[in-house]
Amino acid sequence: MGLTDAATMVGRTAADIGEAALSPLATVWPSIAQGRVLAETGHRPWPLPDEPWVMAQTWGDLLFAHWPLPPEALRPLVPEPLPVDTFDGTAWLGVTPFEVSGLRLRGTVPPPSLSRFPELNVRTYTTFQGRPGIWFFSLDAGSVAAVAGARATYRLPYHRARMSIARGDDGIRYRSVRTLLDGPPAELEIDYAPAGAARPPAPGTLEHWLTERYCLYAFDRGRLFRAEIHHPPWPLQPARATIAVNTMAPPGVDLPDAEPLLHFARRQDVLIWPLRRASPAPAD
């Protein structure tokens, strides 16, 4: 394989590569593409962390489905001292189905049997110490190992789910049903597809506010944590979707009847840093 062939492979997702992703050489290409994101940092609202990143992932065929809500509807579900961020006075709840591929630890290549699986997040937005980030109400994954690992290392509310992704000429058919009893029942049945050209969101717009966030927050045993993330600006496309079932909202939150705000991203390479304390230790 020549250099031109290798460069072509780097720009493709594991889903594009298909069965070839199982070969030893194919596992290298996602790693190369993921590392290249460090060359693009001018869009970040604060500098990269001083310490090395620890995990890389590639997110494919991701849908952002967002519903507007009054901030008081989410306030009881987001722990103090985190605020519920608003845009023009409105809070937003996002449901984001996608596929993880190329998952690996720093210095390794993606293990073929563990590095690719569906994931589904339910989120809102918060800012602490001047760093806008994401608060997750739930995260469902089709991998037992991913659920266990993320719960232990990032203290996030991951749940095991029975999930499927089917791709066709008319778009993506995504199905998820939570299977364990460690959280409320939750199910999503949605068909979606891009419906326009890709472009990065413009600063100051709602799309930018919703998506260009470079950390996540977690809360455990009265302590607040933050994990830094990095990726290029989102290549957002308008999207269309048909939702047959959606019970992903956290208990006590009723989504409005209005159609959600929809955006699609074909691919995003992401680097993730360790979870660190985001607030001083409480007094004894």
C-alpha positions as CSV (number, residue, x, y, z in Angstrom):
1,M,0.0,0.0,0.0
2,G,1.4,3.4,-1.0
3,L,1.3,6.7,0.8
4,T,-1.6,7.9,-1.3
5,D,-3.7,4.8,-0.4
6,A,-2.9,5.3,3.3
7,A,-4.0,8.9,3.2
8,T,-7.3,7.9,1.6
9,M,-7.8,5.3,4.3
10,V,-7.1,7.8,7.1
11,G,-10.1,10.0,6.0
12,R,-12.6,7.1,6.3
13,T,-14.4,5.8,9.3
14,A,-14.4,2.2,10.5
15,A,-17.9,2.0,9.2
16,D,-16.7,3.1,5.7
17,I,-13.9,0.5,5.8
18,G,-16.4,-2.2,6.8
19,E,-15.0,-5.7,7.2
20,A,-11.5,-4.5,6.4
21,A,-11.6,-2.8,9.8
22,L,-11.0,-6.2,11.4
23,S,-7.5,-6.6,9.8
24,P,-4.4,-5.6,11.8
25,L,-3.3,-2.9,9.4
26,A,-6.8,-1.3,9.3
27,T,-6.8,-0.6,13.0
28,V,-3.9,1.8,12.6
29,W,-5.8,4.3,10.4
30,P,-8.3,5.6,13.0
31,S,-5.3,6.2,15.3
32,I,-3.5,8.4,12.8
33,A,-6.6,10.5,12.1
34,Q,-7.4,10.9,15.8
35,G,-3.9,12.2,16.6
36,R,-4.1,14.8,13.8
37,V,-6.8,16.8,15.7
38,L,-4.1,18.3,18.0
39,A,-2.9,20.3,15.0
40,E,-6.2,22.3,15.0
41,T,-6.7,24.2,18.3
42,G,-7.5,27.8,17.3
43,H,-11.2,27.3,17.8
44,R,-11.0,26.3,21.4
45,P,-12.3,28.7,24.1
46,W,-9.4,27.8,26.4
47,P,-6.0,26.1,25.9
48,L,-5.4,22.3,25.7
49,P,-4.6,20.7,29.1
50,D,-0.9,20.5,30.0
51,E,-1.1,16.8,30.7
52,P,-1.4,14.1,28.0
53,W,-4.7,12.9,26.7
54,V,-5.6,9.3,27.7
55,M,-8.3,8.1,25.3
56,A,-9.3,8.6,21.7
57,Q,-12.6,7.8,19.9
58,T,-14.2,8.4,16.5
59,W,-17.9,9.3,16.5
60,G,-19.8,8.4,13.3
61,D,-23.2,9.2,11.9
62,L,-24.1,11.4,14.9
63,L,-27.5,13.1,15.3
64,F,-28.1,16.0,17.6
65,A,-31.8,16.2,18.4
66,H,-32.5,19.1,20.8
67,W,-35.7,20.2,22.5
68,P,-36.1,23.6,24.2
69,L,-37.2,23.6,27.9
70,P,-37.7,26.1,30.7
71,P,-34.5,26.0,32.9
72,E,-36.6,25.2,36.0
73,A,-37.6,21.8,34.3
74,L,-33.9,20.7,34.5
75,R,-32.7,22.5,37.6
76,P,-33.6,19.7,40.0
77,L,-31.6,17.2,37.9
78,V,-28.3,19.2,37.7
79,P,-26.4,19.3,41.0
80,E,-25.1,22.5,42.6
81,P,-22.8,24.3,42.1
82,L,-23.4,23.7,38.4
83,P,-25.9,26.1,36.7
84,V,-28.2,25.1,33.9
85,D,-27.0,27.0,30.9
86,T,-29.5,28.9,28.8
87,F,-29.5,30.5,25.3
88,D,-31.8,33.6,25.2
89,G,-33.4,32.3,28.5
90,T,-34.1,28.8,27.2
91,A,-32.5,25.5,28.4
92,W,-32.0,22.6,25.9
93,L,-32.1,18.9,26.3
94,G,-30.2,16.9,23.7
95,V,-30.6,13.2,22.5
96,T,-27.6,12.1,20.5
97,P,-27.4,8.7,18.9
98,F,-24.1,7.7,17.1
99,E,-21.6,5.0,16.7
100,V,-18.2,4.8,18.5
101,S,-15.3,3.4,16.5
102,G,-11.6,3.4,16.9
103,L,-11.8,3.5,20.7
104,R,-8.3,3.2,22.2
105,L,-6.0,4.2,25.0
106,R,-3.1,6.5,24.3
107,G,-0.2,4.6,22.7
108,T,-2.3,1.7,21.5
109,V,-4.3,0.8,18.5
110,P,-8.1,0.1,18.7
111,P,-8.8,-3.5,19.9
112,P,-11.0,-5.0,17.1
113,S,-13.5,-6.7,19.4
114,L,-14.0,-3.8,21.8
115,S,-13.5,-0.5,19.9
116,R,-16.8,-0.2,18.0
117,F,-20.3,0.0,19.3
118,P,-23.5,2.1,19.3
119,E,-23.9,4.8,22.0
120,L,-26.7,7.2,22.9
121,N,-26.4,10.2,25.1
122,V,-29.0,12.4,26.8
123,R,-27.5,15.8,27.9
124,T,-27.9,19.4,28.8
125,Y,-25.3,22.2,29.2
126,T,-23.6,23.9,32.1
127,T,-20.6,26.2,32.7
128,F,-18.3,26.0,35.7
129,Q,-15.2,28.2,36.4
130,G,-15.7,29.8,33.0
131,R,-15.6,26.5,31.0
132,P,-18.8,25.6,29.1
133,G,-19.4,21.9,29.2
134,I,-21.9,19.0,29.1
135,W,-23.9,17.4,31.8
136,F,-25.1,13.9,31.0
137,F,-28.4,12.7,32.3
138,S,-27.7,9.2,30.9
139,L,-25.4,7.4,28.4
140,D,-26.5,4.1,26.9
141,A,-24.0,1.8,25.1
142,G,-24.1,-1.5,23.3
143,S,-20.9,-2.7,24.9
144,V,-20.6,-4.2,28.4
145,A,-16.9,-3.3,28.6
146,A,-17.6,0.3,27.7
147,V,-20.3,0.7,30.2
148,A,-18.2,-0.8,33.0
149,G,-15.1,1.2,32.1
150,A,-16.8,4.5,31.8
151,R,-18.7,4.1,35.0
152,A,-15.5,3.3,36.9
153,T,-13.1,5.9,35.3
154,Y,-15.4,8.8,34.4
155,R,-18.2,8.3,37.0
156,L,-20.9,8.8,34.4
157,P,-24.4,7.3,34.4
158,Y,-23.8,4.7,31.7
159,H,-26.3,1.9,31.0
160,R,-26.2,-1.3,29.0
161,A,-28.7,-1.4,26.1
162,R,-29.6,-3.6,23.2
163,M,-28.8,-1.4,20.2
164,S,-28.6,-1.6,16.4
165,I,-27.6,0.7,13.6
166,A,-28.7,0.0,10.0
167,R,-27.4,2.2,7.2
168,G,-29.2,2.5,3.8
169,D,-29.6,4.8,0.9
170,D,-32.3,6.7,2.8
171,G,-30.2,7.2,5.9
172,I,-29.7,5.6,9.3
173,R,-32.1,3.4,11.3
174,Y,-31.2,3.5,14.9
175,R,-32.7,1.4,17.7
176,S,-31.9,1.3,21.4
177,V,-33.6,-0.4,24.4
178,R,-32.1,-0.2,27.9
179,T,-31.7,-3.7,29.2
180,L,-30.4,-3.5,32.8
181,L,-32.5,-2.4,35.8
182,D,-29.9,0.0,37.1
183,G,-31.8,2.9,35.6
184,P,-35.3,3.9,34.4
185,P,-36.6,2.2,31.2
186,A,-35.5,4.1,28.1
187,E,-36.0,3.4,24.4
188,L,-35.3,5.2,21.2
189,E,-36.5,4.2,17.7
190,I,-35.5,6.8,15.1
191,D,-34.6,7.1,11.4
192,Y,-32.5,10.0,10.4
193,A,-30.3,11.4,7.6
194,P,-28.4,14.5,6.6
195,A,-30.3,17.1,4.6
196,G,-27.8,19.7,3.5
197,A,-24.1,20.6,3.2
198,A,-21.7,20.4,6.2
199,R,-20.2,23.5,7.7
200,P,-18.8,24.5,11.1
201,P,-21.3,26.4,13.3
202,A,-20.8,30.2,13.5
203,P,-19.8,31.7,16.8
204,G,-22.7,33.3,18.6
205,T,-25.3,31.0,17.0
206,L,-27.5,28.5,18.9
207,E,-25.8,25.7,16.9
208,H,-22.4,26.8,18.1
209,W,-23.6,27.1,21.7
210,L,-25.1,23.6,21.7
211,T,-22.2,21.8,20.2
212,E,-18.8,23.5,20.7
213,R,-18.2,22.4,24.3
214,Y,-14.8,21.0,25.3
215,C,-15.4,19.3,28.6
216,L,-17.8,17.2,30.5
217,Y,-18.8,17.3,34.1
218,A,-19.6,14.5,36.6
219,F,-20.6,14.4,40.2
220,D,-19.8,11.7,42.7
221,R,-20.1,11.5,46.4
222,G,-20.5,15.2,46.8
223,R,-17.5,16.0,44.6
224,L,-17.5,17.7,41.2
225,F,-15.3,16.5,38.4
226,R,-14.4,17.6,34.9
227,A,-12.8,15.9,32.0
228,E,-11.4,17.9,29.1
229,I,-12.0,16.8,25.5
230,H,-10.8,18.1,22.1
231,H,-11.9,17.8,18.5
232,P,-12.1,19.9,15.4
233,P,-15.1,22.2,15.0
234,W,-18.2,20.2,14.4
235,P,-19.0,19.6,10.6
236,L,-22.7,20.1,11.1
237,Q,-25.3,19.4,8.5
238,P,-29.1,20.1,8.6
239,A,-30.9,16.8,9.3
240,R,-34.3,15.2,9.0
241,A,-35.6,12.5,11.3
242,T,-38.7,10.4,12.0
243,I,-39.1,9.4,15.6
244,A,-41.3,6.4,16.3
245,V,-40.4,6.0,20.0
246,N,-38.5,8.3,22.4
247,T,-38.6,7.7,26.1
248,M,-35.0,8.9,26.7
249,A,-35.8,12.0,28.7
250,P,-35.0,11.7,32.4
251,P,-37.9,11.0,34.8
252,G,-40.0,14.1,35.5
253,V,-39.0,15.8,32.2
254,D,-41.7,16.1,29.5
255,L,-40.4,17.0,26.1
256,P,-42.5,19.6,24.1
257,D,-44.6,18.4,21.2
258,A,-42.7,20.6,18.8
259,E,-40.2,19.1,16.4
260,P,-36.7,19.0,17.7
261,L,-33.8,21.0,16.3
262,L,-31.8,18.6,14.2
263,H,-28.1,18.5,13.1
264,F,-26.0,15.6,11.7
265,A,-22.3,15.0,11.7
266,R,-20.8,12.2,9.6
267,R,-17.6,12.0,11.6
268,Q,-15.8,13.5,14.6
269,D,-12.4,12.4,16.0
270,V,-12.1,13.1,19.7
271,L,-9.4,13.1,22.3
272,I,-10.3,12.8,26.0
273,W,-8.3,13.7,29.1
274,P,-8.5,12.1,32.6
275,L,-11.2,13.0,35.0
276,R,-10.0,15.7,37.5
277,R,-11.6,17.5,40.5
278,A,-13.3,20.7,39.4
279,S,-13.8,22.2,42.9
280,P,-12.0,22.4,46.2
281,A,-12.3,19.5,48.6
282,P,-15.1,20.1,51.1
283,A,-14.2,21.1,54.6
284,D,-14.2,18.4,57.2
